[in-house]
Each structure stands twice: as C-alpha cells, then as structure tokens.
Amino acid sequence: MCGIVGIVSPAPDTSEPETIAARMAEVLKHRGPDAQGLSRSAHVVLAHRRLAVVDLTDAATSAVMVKLNEQARVIGCPGDS
C-alpha cells in the first residue's frame, strides 16, 4: 500500500499548504514507510508515501516530475507495478 495526499490552495507561495501536506503524509506513514516525497506548484501541493514491495530501489519512486510544453507536471503512480 502507498498513500498520496494533495491540497489545492487559492493563496500561492505560502508555506502553510506545504506544511499541512507534509503532516498529512506523515499520518499515512503506516501505508508507506519506505519513502516519501513532496511536490509543489503555485496552487497545488502533492505528497506521497511509498511501500516498497517488488522493486526495493529508488528507481521505483511513486511520483515523477516531468516537463510538458515548458510546464512542470507531476505524475503519481505505483512504482512497483
């Protein structure tokens, strides 16, 4: 099991949503004690926890940051699949 949380905030560039998302992800630690991550854009914060099952390496992270048309995108996926 892994876990993902997210916050959409109308107030850009404040640290409060990031702090809250990190605390929310900490609550999910039992779902994914092996890794964690946090990604932020101006209005959205995503955090995840990872439970390594098949692939125990860092190559199977749960979130991937990519650029598409010069804009950053975050893709959340189970890395062990």
C-alpha positions as CSV (number, residue, x, y, z in Angstrom):
1,M,0.0,0.0,0.0
2,C,1.1,3.5,-0.7
3,G,-0.6,6.8,0.0
4,I,-1.0,10.2,-1.7
5,V,-2.4,13.4,-0.4
6,G,-3.0,16.8,-2.0
7,I,-4.0,20.3,-1.3
8,V,-5.3,23.0,-3.7
9,S,-4.7,26.4,-2.2
10,P,-6.0,29.8,-3.6
11,A,-3.1,31.6,-1.9
12,P,0.1,31.0,-3.9
13,D,3.6,30.9,-2.5
14,T,2.8,30.4,1.2
15,S,4.4,27.6,3.2
16,E,1.2,26.7,5.1
17,P,-0.2,24.2,2.4
18,E,3.2,22.5,2.2
19,T,3.4,22.1,5.9
20,I,-0.1,20.7,6.1
21,A,0.5,18.3,3.2
22,A,3.7,17.0,4.9
23,R,1.8,16.4,8.1
24,M,-1.0,14.6,6.2
25,A,1.7,12.4,4.6
26,E,3.2,11.6,8.0
27,V,-0.2,10.3,9.1
28,L,0.0,7.9,6.1
29,K,3.4,6.6,7.2
30,H,2.0,3.2,8.0
31,R,0.9,2.8,4.4
32,G,4.3,3.6,3.0
33,P,7.3,3.7,5.4
34,D,10.0,3.2,2.7
35,A,10.0,6.6,1.0
36,Q,8.2,9.9,0.8
37,G,8.1,12.9,-1.4
38,L,6.5,16.3,-1.8
39,S,5.9,18.3,-5.0
40,R,4.6,21.9,-5.2
41,S,3.4,24.3,-7.8
42,A,1.9,27.7,-7.2
43,H,-1.5,26.4,-6.1
44,V,-1.1,22.7,-5.6
45,V,0.9,20.6,-3.1
46,L,1.1,16.8,-3.5
47,A,2.8,14.5,-1.0
48,H,3.2,10.7,-1.1
49,R,4.4,7.7,0.9
50,R,5.8,4.6,-0.6
51,L,5.7,0.9,0.5
52,A,8.4,-1.0,-1.5
53,V,7.1,-4.4,-2.4
54,V,8.7,-5.7,-5.6
55,D,11.3,-3.1,-6.6
56,L,13.2,-2.0,-3.4
57,T,15.4,0.5,-5.3
58,D,14.8,4.3,-5.5
59,A,14.2,3.8,-9.3
60,A,10.6,2.9,-8.4
61,T,9.6,6.1,-6.8
62,S,5.9,6.9,-6.5
63,A,5.9,10.4,-8.1
64,V,7.8,11.6,-11.2
65,M,8.3,15.2,-12.2
66,V,8.2,15.8,-16.0
67,K,8.1,18.9,-18.2
68,L,5.4,19.1,-20.9
69,N,5.3,22.2,-23.1
70,E,7.7,24.0,-20.7
71,Q,5.3,23.4,-17.7
72,A,6.1,21.0,-14.9
73,R,3.8,18.1,-14.4
74,V,3.8,15.6,-11.5
75,I,2.7,12.0,-12.2
76,G,1.7,9.8,-9.3
77,C,1.9,6.1,-9.9
78,P,2.8,2.8,-8.1
79,G,6.4,2.3,-9.0
80,D,6.4,-1.4,-8.3
81,S,3.9,-2.2,-11.0
